[in-house]
Amino acid sequence: MTHHASASRWPLWGALLLIIPTFFVVSSLAGHTPNLGVLQNPIVILGSIAVAALGNLWSLVHVEVVKGKPQVLRIDVVGNVRSIIVLAVATLLAMILVGYAFVENFTRR
């Protein structure tokens, strides 16, 4: 099985990308709204979560079509614990932010 050349670097890059969203969510849950300037922009926060999640998912999953009769779709999953942790943290942060947006916009006032 050939593996992506930069797959081993994604856990580090993903963890670095999740620093700002993690700080924002933790400080918001603690009741101290952070003042991060442009880094507080929803595009930056959600974008860094998405890039961290997709990059680590890319390093975990390899998909290929094997030629032959019939053609076979082969999906390999690598058991890289660090990538799985980063993917889980990114998913948790995204769920918290989506839940907050839902509660904030769809509750009675």
C-alpha positions in Angstrom: 0.0 0.0 0.0 1.4 3.4 -0.9 0.8 6.1 1.6 0.6 9.8 1.3 4.0 11.5 1.6 2.9 14.2 4.1 0.5 12.0 6.1 2.8 11.8 9.1 2.8 15.6 9.5 -1.0 16.1 9.6 -1.5 15.4 13.3 1.0 18.2 14.1 -0.6 20.6 11.6 -4.1 19.7 12.7 -3.2 20.2 16.4 -1.7 23.6 15.6 -4.8 24.6 13.5 -7.1 23.7 16.5 -5.4 26.0 19.0 -7.4 29.0 18.1 -10.8 27.3 18.0 -10.1 25.4 21.2 -9.1 28.6 23.0 -12.2 30.3 21.7 -14.6 27.5 22.7 -13.0 26.9 26.2 -13.0 30.6 27.0 -16.5 31.1 25.8 -17.8 28.1 27.8 -16.0 29.6 30.9 -17.9 32.8 30.4 -15.0 35.0 29.2 -15.5 36.0 25.6 -12.1 36.3 24.1 -11.0 39.2 22.0 -8.9 37.6 19.2 -9.5 40.3 16.6 -9.5 38.8 13.1 -8.9 35.3 14.5 -12.3 35.4 16.0 -13.9 35.5 12.6 -16.2 32.5 12.1 -14.6 31.8 8.7 -11.2 31.5 10.5 -12.5 29.4 13.3 -14.7 27.0 11.3 -12.1 27.0 8.4 -9.3 25.9 10.7 -11.5 23.1 12.2 -12.4 22.0 8.7 -8.9 22.0 7.4 -7.6 20.1 10.5 -10.4 17.5 10.2 -10.1 17.0 6.4 -6.3 16.9 6.5 -6.2 14.2 9.2 -9.0 12.3 7.5 -7.0 12.4 4.3 -4.0 10.9 6.2 -6.1 8.2 7.7 -8.1 6.9 4.6 -6.8 5.8 1.3 -9.3 5.1 -1.5 -8.5 3.5 -4.9 -10.2 1.7 -7.7 -8.5 -1.6 -8.6 -8.7 -2.3 -12.3 -10.1 -5.6 -13.3 -13.3 -7.5 -14.0 -15.2 -6.4 -12.0 -13.6 -3.1 -10.8 -13.2 -3.0 -7.0 -13.3 0.0 -4.7 -10.6 -0.5 -2.1 -10.6 1.6 1.1 -7.7 1.3 3.5 -7.8 2.9 6.9 -4.6 3.6 8.8 -4.6 3.3 12.6 -2.7 6.5 13.3 -3.8 7.4 16.9 -2.7 11.0 16.7 -4.7 11.7 13.6 -7.7 10.0 15.1 -7.4 12.2 18.2 -7.1 15.4 16.2 -10.1 14.3 14.1 -12.1 13.6 17.3 -11.2 17.0 18.8 -12.1 18.8 15.6 -15.5 17.0 15.4 -16.2 17.8 19.1 -15.4 21.5 18.5 -17.5 21.6 15.4 -20.4 20.0 17.3 -20.1 22.4 20.2 -20.1 25.4 17.8 -23.0 24.1 15.7 -25.0 23.3 18.9 -24.3 26.8 20.2 -25.4 28.4 16.9 -28.6 26.3 17.0 -29.5 27.2 20.6 -28.6 30.8 20.1 -30.8 31.2 16.9 -33.7 28.9 17.5 -34.7 29.4 21.2 -37.6 31.5 22.4 -36.7 34.9 23.8 
